[in-house]
Amino acid sequence: MKIKYILYSFAIIGLLASCKSKRKVAQKTTKHKKIVVVKKTTEQPKVVVKKTTKTTPIQNRTVAYINQFKKTAMDEMRTYKIPASITLAQGILESGSGHSQLTQRSNNHFGIKCHKGWTGGKVYHDDDAKGECFRKYKDPAKSFKDHSLFLVGRSRYASLFKLNEGDYVGWAKGLSKAGYATDRRYPAKLIALIEKYDLHQYDTQVLGKEFKRKKRKVNSVTEYKVIKGDTLYSISRKHGLTVAELKNLNGLSSNGIAIGQILRIKK
């Protein structure tokens, strides 16, 4: 009887131990998993676009030309009173910013011909006539010096030296009036270059003060000032003219016009 009681006790203890272990396993298996919710966003990362200003090869070439010869032009202005802005604009226009065939061959930046008495170097180039004689220089600075002497030494340009110092507009118009160039748009081209590349800043550096030009009032009845985007066709349409009539009124031989140019639209 005692043995049976002992066996019965062991059986109960074993049963309790078995239940306890099962409960632990159950607890382990019913442990809750942590759920992580990922929120989807529709926002796109911001992309910063840097604005770039495109420049043409011709503009780059012109800026390089200005940087190379601005000091020379200012030195000439100090000696001969010719605005540095005019000298630079003429050099840009007449030498193709130093890349014309004549300039490449001769360092002649202003198309100065040999003329009587020239004993320096020479090159021959087709211009108004075939095989014309042009001056040749070893140093381009000599070309700038000759340009100054050319203007100083001819009486037809004397009136230009009486203008207010730094008056590049007066100089541009005066050169044309004195017969420096046959192109009737020559003054407008010079002024456009000076104002596009701020060449008058070099006049200011030499003079120590800025030349203030009186703004011309445009007679809206008989004149029109060219703005960006204008063409002879658009201007003629706006004022009831044909392109041929507009060109005749202004003595134009081509369709090219410059920003700021004043055109006559009526007699």
C-alpha positions in Angstrom: 0.0 0.0 0.0 2.8 2.4 0.9 4.7 1.5 -2.3 1.5 2.2 -4.3 1.2 5.6 -2.7 4.8 6.4 -3.5 4.3 5.5 -7.2 1.1 7.5 -7.3 2.9 10.6 -6.0 5.7 10.3 -8.6 3.1 10.0 -11.3 1.4 13.2 -10.2 4.7 15.1 -9.9 5.7 14.0 -13.5 2.4 15.0 -14.8 2.7 18.5 -13.3 6.2 18.9 -14.7 5.1 18.0 -18.1 2.2 20.5 -18.0 4.6 23.3 -16.9 7.1 22.7 -19.8 4.2 22.6 -22.3 3.0 25.9 -20.9 6.4 27.5 -21.4 6.6 26.2 -25.0 3.1 27.6 -25.6 4.1 30.9 -24.2 7.1 31.1 -26.4 5.1 30.3 -29.5 2.4 32.8 -28.8 4.8 35.7 -28.4 3.6 38.6 -30.5 5.6 39.9 -33.4 6.3 43.6 -33.7 4.8 45.0 -36.9 6.6 47.9 -38.5 4.5 50.0 -40.8 6.4 51.7 -43.6 4.7 54.9 -44.9 5.0 55.4 -48.6 5.6 59.0 -49.7 5.0 60.5 -53.0 7.4 63.4 -52.5 10.2 63.5 -55.0 13.7 64.7 -54.0 14.3 68.3 -55.0 16.6 68.8 -57.9 18.4 72.1 -58.1 19.1 73.1 -61.7 21.8 75.7 -62.2 21.2 78.2 -64.8 24.0 78.6 -67.3 24.5 81.4 -69.7 25.5 80.2 -73.1 28.1 82.2 -75.0 29.0 81.8 -78.6 32.6 81.1 -79.9 32.6 84.7 -81.4 31.7 86.2 -78.0 34.4 84.2 -76.3 36.9 85.3 -78.9 35.8 89.0 -78.6 36.2 88.9 -74.8 39.6 87.4 -75.1 40.5 90.1 -77.6 39.4 92.9 -75.2 41.3 91.4 -72.3 44.5 91.2 -74.5 44.4 94.7 -75.9 42.4 96.9 -73.3 45.7 98.1 -71.7 47.1 99.0 -75.1 43.9 101.0 -76.0 44.0 102.8 -72.7 47.7 103.7 -73.1 46.8 105.2 -76.6 44.0 107.2 -75.0 46.3 108.7 -72.5 48.7 109.8 -75.2 46.4 110.7 -78.1 43.0 111.4 -76.5 41.2 108.8 -78.6 38.6 106.9 -76.5 39.8 103.5 -75.6 36.3 102.2 -76.3 36.4 103.4 -79.9 39.9 101.9 -80.5 38.8 98.5 -79.1 35.5 98.6 -81.0 37.2 99.4 -84.3 39.8 96.7 -83.6 37.1 94.1 -82.9 35.1 95.1 -86.0 37.9 95.4 -88.5 40.1 92.5 -87.4 37.3 90.0 -86.6 38.5 90.1 -83.0 42.0 89.4 -84.2 41.0 86.4 -86.3 40.7 87.9 -89.8 43.0 86.6 -92.5 44.7 90.0 -92.9 45.3 90.3 -89.1 46.6 86.8 -88.8 49.1 87.4 -91.6 50.2 91.0 -90.6 49.2 91.9 -87.1 47.3 94.8 -88.8 44.2 95.3 -86.6 42.8 98.3 -88.4 43.2 97.5 -92.1 45.7 100.4 -92.6 47.0 100.4 -96.1 50.6 101.1 -97.0 50.0 104.6 -98.3 52.8 106.7 -99.8 56.0 106.7 -97.8 55.5 103.5 -95.8 58.8 101.7 -95.5 57.8 99.0 -93.1 56.7 95.4 -93.8 54.0 94.7 -96.3 51.4 92.1 -97.2 49.1 92.0 -100.2 45.4 91.3 -99.7 42.2 91.6 -101.7 40.1 94.4 -100.4 38.4 97.2 -102.4 40.7 96.1 -105.2 42.7 92.9 -105.8 46.1 92.6 -104.2 46.1 95.8 -102.2 49.2 96.7 -100.1 48.7 96.6 -96.3 51.1 97.4 -93.5 52.6 94.5 -91.7 53.8 94.6 -88.0 55.9 92.3 -85.8 54.1 93.6 -82.7 50.3 94.2 -82.8 50.9 97.2 -80.4 52.6 99.0 -83.3 49.3 98.6 -85.2 47.4 100.4 -82.4 50.0 103.1 -82.4 49.7 103.6 -86.2 45.9 103.7 -85.8 46.3 106.6 -83.4 48.8 108.5 -85.6 46.6 107.9 -88.6 43.7 109.8 -86.9 45.8 112.5 -85.3 47.7 113.3 -88.5 44.8 113.9 -90.8 42.9 117.2 -90.7 39.6 115.6 -91.6 39.5 114.0 -88.1 40.5 117.2 -86.2 36.9 118.0 -85.1 36.8 114.6 -83.2 39.5 115.8 -80.8 37.3 118.8 -79.8 34.5 116.5 -78.5 34.1 116.0 -74.8 36.5 113.3 -73.5 34.9 109.9 -73.5 32.1 110.8 -76.0 32.2 107.5 -77.8 28.9 108.3 -79.6 30.3 111.5 -81.0 33.4 109.7 -82.1 31.5 106.9 -83.8 29.4 109.3 -85.8 32.3 111.6 -86.5 34.5 108.9 -87.9 31.7 108.0 -90.4 31.1 111.6 -91.3 34.8 112.1 -91.9 34.8 109.2 -94.3 36.7 106.6 -92.2 34.4 103.8 -93.5 32.0 103.5 -96.4 29.5 101.4 -94.4 26.7 103.8 -93.4 25.9 101.5 -90.4 29.5 101.8 -89.2 28.6 104.2 -86.2 25.8 101.9 -85.1 28.1 98.9 -85.2 30.7 100.6 -83.1 28.2 101.9 -80.5 26.6 98.4 -80.3 29.9 96.8 -79.6 30.9 99.4 -77.0 27.6 99.0 -75.1 27.4 95.2 -75.4 30.9 94.7 -74.0 30.9 97.8 -71.7 34.0 99.1 -73.4 33.3 102.6 -72.1 34.5 101.4 -68.7 38.1 101.7 -70.0 37.5 105.4 -70.9 36.3 105.8 -67.3 39.5 104.2 -66.0 41.6 106.6 -68.0 39.6 109.7 -67.2 38.9 108.9 -63.6 35.2 109.8 -64.1 32.3 108.5 -66.1 31.2 110.4 -69.2 27.5 111.1 -69.0 25.8 111.4 -72.4 22.6 113.2 -72.8 19.9 110.8 -73.9 18.5 111.6 -77.3 14.7 111.8 -77.5 13.3 109.8 -80.3 10.7 111.6 -82.4 8.1 108.8 -82.4 6.4 110.3 -85.5 9.4 110.1 -87.8 11.8 107.8 -86.0 12.0 104.4 -84.4 14.6 103.0 -82.0 15.5 99.3 -82.7 14.9 96.9 -79.8 15.8 93.3 -79.3 14.0 91.0 -81.7 13.4 93.6 -84.3 13.9 93.0 -88.0 13.5 95.3 -91.0 10.4 93.3 -91.9 8.7 93.6 -88.5 9.5 97.3 -88.3 8.2 98.0 -91.9 5.0 96.1 -91.1 4.5 98.0 -87.9 4.8 101.4 -89.7 3.1 100.6 -93.0 6.2 100.5 -95.1 7.9 98.0 -97.4 11.4 96.7 -96.5 12.7 98.5 -99.6 11.2 101.8 -98.5 12.6 101.5 -95.0 16.1 100.7 -96.4 15.9 103.7 -98.8 14.8 106.1 -96.0 17.9 105.0 -94.0 20.4 104.4 -96.8 20.8 100.8 -95.8 22.5 98.4 -98.3 21.8 95.2 -96.2 19.1 93.9 -93.8 21.3 94.1 -90.8 20.3 96.4 -87.9 21.7 96.9 -84.4 19.9 97.3 -81.1 19.6 101.0 -80.2 19.9 102.1 -83.8 17.6 105.0 -84.8 15.7 104.4 -88.0 13.8 107.0 -90.0 10.2 105.8 -90.6 9.0 108.9 -92.3 10.6 111.7 -94.2 
